[in-house]
Amino acid sequence: MGRYPEIEPYDHGMLDVGDGNHLYWETCGNPHGKPAVVLHGGPGSGAGAGLRRYFDPDAYRIVLFDQRGAGRSRPSAADPATDMSVNTAPHLMADLERLRAHLGIERWLVWGVSFGSALGLRYAQTHPGVVAELVLTGVATGSPAEVDLLTRGLGRIFPDAHERFLAELAEDERDGNLAAAYNRLLESPDPEVRARAAQAWTDWETAIIPAPPGSVERFRDPEFRYGFARTVTHYWGNDHFFGDFPGDGGEEGVVLRDAHLLKDVPGTLVQGSLDLGNLLGIVWRLHHAWPGSELVVVDDAGHDAGAVGDDALVAATDRYARRRP
């Protein structure tokens, strides 16, 4: 099966969402098709052209956009002067609503990868009625337990890489929230401190999450590397801003706690069996707590579920294209 052929946008623009932010957006496929919006990962990765290919262009009106600070949106998180206090999950979800209204869309399918899956889940929980279906891969929920696993727990599996990761931090910063500690370095007024921290953070991410060559290649760009690391640590160091206060929802987080709110939303979760985030079992618990969901486990695949995962994702969007609420 595979993904659909490459396509180009038929429309695009920059949307003023307030706080001095302008989001890049684009629409592809059939202008009269079923609306679907794509939430990219990171946070801070930006929306790549390959994400258009998970949808039948004859059936879908495909909406891609770069989240605040990412990709072609402005201002960029790669600029140290950019105010990150107005880049939070509530801001991103409000941006989604502004974009939906701007495009005249009543309801849409939400497709998310990695951080985008967590954002999509929380958006569906907090904006009932506007999400028709969810299609998620490399699934995350943004819980404190997941952040602790990815920044500290995996040190037992990758001890050499973790030792190098910790070495960038002062000794008195190594026992607390490691993402927050790195974010403090990335907000340093000293450009050399920022550059070293960005390199160390992306080296650790590359060690624990084997990624397609294109993802590794982008980390060689100092500007992307800094903006990405700054955005990820900003979110991970603050419980992804999903709750009303730090620690809301406990170690398992608010998304799993509120899974029952998804009961009226059909969804497909496509997960590699070797995705190290699975060590916590959160994806399985999410699936069992969400009656309208199906879980597709791809054997011998990691965070990127590969060609078999692509087939499952396309099968899901094809099936939902025929669904009418």
N, C-alpha and C positions, 0 to 999 in steps of 0.2 A: 504494500500500500504506500507507505512513505508519506512525506509532506507534499502539499500542493506546490506547483511551480512558482517561481518568483513572480511577484507582481509589484507594481509601483502605485503610490497613492494617487487618487484622483482629486484630493483636496488636502490642504494643510494650512496651519496658521500658528500664531502665538496668542495665547489667551491670558489676559490680565486677571490674575486671581487675588490680587491685593498684596499687601506687605512688600510691594516692590517686585513681586515675582511674576514672571511671564512663562507660561508652559507651552512648549512645543507640542503640537498634536497633528495627527494625520488620519485620513480615512481612506480605506482601500476596499476593493471588491465591488459589491452591488449596492449602489446608493439606496435601493429600496429593499435590501435584504434584512435579515434578522440582525439587530445590533449586538455586537460583542466588543468588549473592551479588554485590552491586554495590560496586565500589571507586571512590569519587569522586576527583576531581583535586585540584590545588593544588600541593603538599599544603596542606590547610587550608581547602578550599572548603566542605566539608560536602555531605551527600547531599540533593539537591533532589527534589521530588515527581515531576518529569518523568522521572527515571531509572527509575521504576516501569514506564513505558510501552513499554519495549523488549522486553517479554515478554508472551506470551499468558497472561492471568490464569487461564485454565482449565487450562493445562498446567503452569504453574510455581508453586512456592512461592518467592516473591521476597523476598530478605533485603537490606535496606538498613541501613547504620549510618554514624554519624559517627565518623571516625578521632579518635584522641587529640587533644585541644585544639581540635577543629573542631565547628562547628554546635552541636547540643544536648548534646554530650558535655561532661563537666566533670572537672577545671577547664578553663577556656578559655585558649587561647594569647593571647587578647586581654588577659588579666590579667598585667601584668608580673611578678607574684609567682609565676606558674606555672613549675614546674621543667621545663625543656625537656630536661634530660639523660635523662629517662625517656620521651622521645618520639623514638624511632628506628625504623628499619625492622624490626629484630628484635622490638621491642616491638609494632609493628603486626601482624606476622605471628603472634606469640604471642596477641595479642588475637583474631585471626581464628580461631585454634584453640580458644580459650576459647568464642567465640561459637558455633562449629560444635558443640562438645560440649554447650553449654547448650541448643541447639535440637535436639539429638539427630540431627544430620545426619552421615551417613557420608562422602558425597562430594558435591561441588557444582560446577556450572558457575561460573566466575569471569568476571565482566564488568567491564572497567576502562576508564576514560577518562583520557588524559594521564598525570599522575603515577600514577593508579590502574592504568594499563596496565603501567607499570614495576613497581609493587608486585605486581601479579598475576603477572607473569612471574617475578619472584624468588621469590614464594611457591610457584609451581608447581615451580620448580627445587629448592627446599629442603624441600618437603613432598610428596614423591612419593606418589602413591596417593590423595590426597584431592581433586585437581582433575580433574574429568571432562572439561571442555573450557574453552577460553579464547576470549572474544570481546572484542577490544580496539579502541579508536579513539583518534585523536589520539595515535598511539603514540609512546612515549618509552621509553628504557631506563635513564635515570639515569646515563649515562656522564659522565666529566669533559669529554669532547669536546663533548657536548651543552650542558653548563653554560657552557663557554667560548664556544660559538657564541651562546647566548642572552644572555649578559652582555657579551660583547666583540666577537665576530665580526660580529654584525648591526649594529654601529656603522658599518660601511662602507655599509650600506644605509639606515640611519636616522641620519645624522651629527648632525643638529640635536638629535634626541631623546637621542642618546647623550652629546652634550656636556652637556646638562642633567643626565643621569643621573650622569655623572662629577663634575659640579660639587659635588654634595653631599658628596663624599669629600675628605679631605685629600690633597694632592698625593702624599705618600708611600704612600698606600693605593691608588693608581690603577693600579699595575702588577702587582698580585698577584691573588689570588682575590677577585673583586669581590663575589660573594655573601657570602663570609665577612666582608669589610669592611663591607658593609651590615648584616650580622647584629650586628656589634659596635655599630653605631649603634643598632640596634633593641633592644639590651640595655642601653643607656645608662640611668643613674639619672635623667637629665634628661628629663622628659616632652616638652619642646619638641623635643629632638634626636630622640626616638623618632617623634614625629608627622611631622617633616619627612622623615625617612628613609622612613617608610611611604608618604607621599605620593609621594616621588620614585621609589620602587621600583614602585608600582602605575602611575604615569604611564608608566614605561618598559615595563612588561608590556602596557599598553593600546596603546602605540605599535607594538610588534612583533607582537602577536597580536590582530588585530582579532577582537572577540568579540561574541556576541549582546548586545543591549541590556541584558538582565537582568544579565549579568556585569559590564558597565561600571557599571551603577547601584549594585551592591553596594559598589563601591570608594568611593562617596560617603559610606558609613557609616564614621566614624573607627574604631569598635571593630572592625568586620570588617576594615577596611583594615590595621590594625596586626596583628591576629592572623594574617591571611593572610600578610603580608610577613614577619613574624617566623618563621612556620613554613616558608615556602618557602626563605628564606635559611639557616635552620638546616639543612635537608636539602641544599640545593645547595652550601652551604659545606663539607659533610662527605661528599662523594661518595655522598649519599643513604643512607649507612650500610649499603650493600649488601655490602661486602667485609669481610674480617677486619681490615684495616688500611687507612689512607688510600693511595689509588693502586693498591689491589689490582685487577688486571685491566687496568692501563694506561689509556691515554686512551680506549679503546673500552669499558672497564668490564667488570664481571663478568657481566652479563646476556648480552651478546653472546658473551663467552668461553664461557659455559656453555649456549649455545643447544642443544647436543646432548642435554642432559638433558631436553628437552621432546619427545623423539622419540616418546613414547607418548601424548602429549596432543594431540588435534585442536584446531586453533585457526583463528580468522578475524581478520585485521587489516584494518581499514577506515581508509584514509588519504587525506586531501585532497591533491591533486597540488601545491597551492600552500602547504602547511604548510611554514613555513620550516625546521623541524627536518629536513626531507628533504634539505637541502643537504649533509648528511654521508652520506647514503645508508645510514644504519644500519638503517632499516626494511627496505629491500631485502635487506641482508645478513642480517638476522635471519630473514627469510622463507626465504632460500635455505639457511640453516644449520639450519632447523627443518623436517624432512621432513613433519610432519603439519599444516603451516599452509597457508592460502590467503591471498593478498593481493588486496584489492579497492581499486583506486585510483580516487578520485572526481575527475574533471576539474574544473578551475576552482574548487576548494574549498580552504579553508585548514585551520587546526587544528580548527575545527568543520566537519565534512564536510557539513553542511546536510541538506536533504530527501533527496537521493539517498543520502547516507551513512546516514540513518535507515532508508531502505528496505533497504540492505544489512545493517545491524545486525539489523533485525527478521527478515529472511530467514535470517540465521545462527541466531538463537535459535529460530526456528520449526523449522529443520532439526534442530538439536541436541535439541529437545524430543522428537523421534521416535527419537533415537538411544539405544540401550541398550548399555552397555559389555559 
